[in-house]
Amino acid sequence: MFCKKCFNRFMPISRLGSRNKRWHTNQARPMAQTTIDEEEHEKFRKLSHTWWNETGEFQALHALNALRVPWILNSLTEKQEQPSPIHTKPLMGLQILDAGSGGGILSEPLARLGANMIGVDMVEDNIRVAQTHLEEDPSISQHVKYIQATVEDLVETNEEAFDAVVASEVVEHVSNIDTFLTSCCKIIKPGGSIFLTTINKTALSYTAGVLAAEYLLRLVPIGTHDWEKFISPEDLQFILDKSGFSTTLIHGMMYNPLTRRWSWISNSSVNYGLHAAKLHSGTFKTSTPEMSEKKNSMDSET
């Protein structure tokens, strides 16, 4: 259940607190179990105390911010007709959902760029860690809310409420990818964006993403990933297409354990990022030119 007292401590965020888009704290959550995987829940509960240890189990996830934060920032600001007048807060006024927010590793830097963030996570301990860490930075504490929930919980009262949804390193941990993504799509405004990073389902991803990452290099704890839950970008794109989204970017990512840095690469057979936008009737441009332009730009940076 949502903690109404904790939620109300924070400043209301746009439509989330409006008359038509209210959180219902006294209702059961009939859809919640559709994407929660109990084994994944227990796995991340045990790791919850390590979220903000930048040299611990989530080291690679911390490092991923150097790649995903500029990517999200650039994708959202280039769509704005008029850039934010406050150059230090280019995401000012945007409502973003961090689906599977964990300890808040991604929510906090996006809030520092001006976004109003809602972080949802299935693990109560993760929410507690995120809220505690948020108190260390009063400058963003009024712009971030963490709620123990699933994305499905938000659909009924927050349809088309968000400018963007970010689900980074999440879809490979849910029990029903189709339901999870469909729910994400429903709460995004027309013209809004969804950002996904995950692992492809290939022989190479099993070798590099499971055997090497977990057993050889120990980048993440053994048992973190289940190859059967990995998904190809084509399958992700198919689900998004059904929900009225147009994919603008699919691009590979690579982590270098020696430099502890991520980089964009052309090969998406292991890790990859995907950006898609919700269609406006008659106003959305075809994805191919933008996809090609962004791909070439990222290739030149690697």
N, C-alpha and C positions, 0 to 999 in steps of 0.2 A: 504493500500500500504506500501511497505517497505520504510524506510527512508535511502536512499543511503548515504547521508552525515553522518548520525550517524553511520551506519554500517562501513564505511570506516575509521572512527576514530580508529578502533581497528586493531590489527595486523592480517594479513590474516592467516587463519587456514587451512592448508593442502589443500585438494581437493576442499574445498568450494570456494577458490579463484583461482582455476586452470583454464586453458583454456577450459577444458571440463566440468567443474562444476561451472557455474557462477550463481549468483543471478540475476534475471531479475526484476528490479525495475519499469519498465515502462509497465508491462503487467497487465491486469485484473486478478482477482483471481476467475476463474469460479468454482473451487471446494470448496472454503472456506466455503460456507454455508452448505455443506453436513454434517458437524459435529458440527458446532456452534449452541448452543441452546441459543436463545435470553434471556430467563429467567435466565439461568445460567450466561450469560454475565453480565446482570444487577446486579445480586446478588453479584458477585465478584468485580464488579466495585465499589459498595458501601463499600466493605470491604477492598479495596486496601490500604488504609492508615494505616491499622493495621498489615500489613505483618510482620514487624520486632518488634512488641510488643510481647516478649516471654511469657508474662503472659496474653495475650489477646485472641482473637478468634482463633488464630492459634497456641496456646500453645501446643496442642497435636501434631501438625505437626512439630513444632520445636523439640519436644521430640523424634519424629520418626527418626530423623537423627542419633541418637545413635544406631538404629537398621539397618536402610537401608544403611548408608554410609559404615560400615564395610562389610555388605553383598555384596554390589556392588564391593567394593575394592577387597575382597577375591575371588569373582567369576571371575573377570577380570584378576587379577594377576596370578591366578593358571593356566590360559590358556597361559601365556606368556612362550615362549621357553627359553628366557633369561630375568631374572628379570631386572628392571631398575637399572642402575649403581648408580643412585642417590636415596638412600634409603628413603629420605624424600619426594620424588616425584614418588611413585610407578606407577602412571598412566600417567607418562610422555609420550607424543606423541599420546595418544589415543584421538580420536574425539568422543565426546558424545553429544547426543541431549537430552535436558531436555524438554519433551513435556508437555505443561501446566506448565510452570516454575514459574508462579505467581510472587512473589517478589524476587525470587532467593534464597530461603531458602536452596534448595538442590544443585543448580548450584555452589554456592560459595565454600562449603566444598570440592566438587569434584575437583574444579579448584585448590584448595590449595594442593591437592594430585597430581597435575601435569597435569590433563586432560585439553584438549581444549574444552570448553563448548559452545554450542549454546543453548540458552533458547528461546523457542517460546511460546507465550501466546496470546489468542484472545483479552485480555482486555488491551487497551492502557494505562490506569492508572497503571496497574500492571507492565508493561514494564518500565514506568517512575520511579516508586518506585524502581524497581530492578536496573536500571541504576544509580540512585542517590546513593543507598546504596553501590554499587560496587565501587564508587569513594572513599569510606572510606578506601579501601584496595588497594593501588597502586601495591602491589606485585602480584595481580591476575587480575588486570584490563585489561591487554593485552591478557588474556587467556579466556575471557568470552565475548560473544556477545548476546544481547537480541534483539529480533525481534518480532514485532506484526504480527503474522501469525498463520496459522494452519499447521499441519504436511502435509496435502495434498498439500499445496503450495510448499513444498520442493521436491516433488517426481520427477517432470519432469527434474530438473536440478541437483539433488543430489542423484540419485539412487545409492545405495551401497556405500555411502560416509562415513557412520558412523560405528565406532567399536561397539557402543552400543546406545540404546535408553532407556531412563528411563521415564516411565509414572506413577508417584506415586500419588495416590488419584485423578486420572483424569478420568478414563474410566466411572465412575459413573456419570459424568457431561456432557458427550458428547451426541449428539442427535443420532448418528449412530455409534455404537461400531464397527461393522464389517468394515466399511469404514475407521475409525480411525486406527484400528489395522493393516489392510491391508496396509495402507499408511506407518505406522511405519516400517512394515516388509520390504517394498521395499527399504527403504533408509539405511538398515543395510547391511554391508559387509558379504559375506559368512564366516561363523565361528563366526560372531558377535553375540551380546546378546541383548535381550530385558528384562527389569525388570519392573514388574507391581506390584503395591499394590492397593488393592481395597476392596470392601465389597461383601460378598456372598449374594445370594438371598434366604434367608431362613426365617422361622418364627422367629427364634432367632435373626437374624440380624435386623429385623424390631423392635423387642423389645429392643435390646441393642443398635443398631446403629442409630435408629431414636427416639423412645420414651424416652429411658434413656439418651442418649447422648445429645439430643436437649432439651427435656422438663424437665427432672428430674435433671440431673447433669449440664446442660447448658455448656457442653464442647465445643459445636459449636452453632452458632445462629440457632434459630428455622427456619426451611425451607431449611436448607443447603442440606439435602439429600432427594431424591425421591426414595423410595423403588423399584418402577417399573423399575428404571435404574440400579439397582444392577444386578450383573451377577455372575453365579457360576464358579468355576475354571474349571469345565468340559467344559462349553461353551467357555470360553476363550481359553482353550487348543485346542478345535475343530477349532476355527478360525485360530490359530497359525499353527496348523497342515496343514491346507489348503494352507498356505503361505510358506511351506517348513521349518518349525521350529520343533525342538524336545524339549519338555519340560523336564528340568532337575530337577526342584524343585517346589513343591507346599507346602506351609507351613503356618500354622495359626499364627496370631499375636494377642496380647492382650494388651490393655492399662489399667494401674492401675491409676485411678484418684487420689488416695491417695498419691502414691509415684511419680505420674506424669512420669512414665516410661513405655516403651513398652518392651515386651518380646516375644520370639518365643514360640509357644505352638503347640501341635500336632493337636488340633482341629481347623479346618478352616471354621467353620460354620458361623463366623462373619467376622472378618478381616483376610486377607491372603496376602501372597506375592507369586509371580510366576516368575520364571526365565526360559527362553527358548533360545536356540541357533539356528542360521541359519545353515542348513546342508551343509557340504562339501560332494560332491559326492565321496563316497568310503572312506572317512576319519573320519567321525563322529562316535563316539562310541554310543552304545545304552544308553538310558537315565536311565534305571532302576538301575544299580549299583551306579551311581553318585547320583541319587536322594535318594536312600536308605542311602548312606554314609553321605550325607549332612543332611538328616533328623535326623539320629542318633546323629550326631555331635551337631545339634541345640538343640535336646531334652536334651542332657547332659549339655547344658549351661543354661537351664531354671530351 
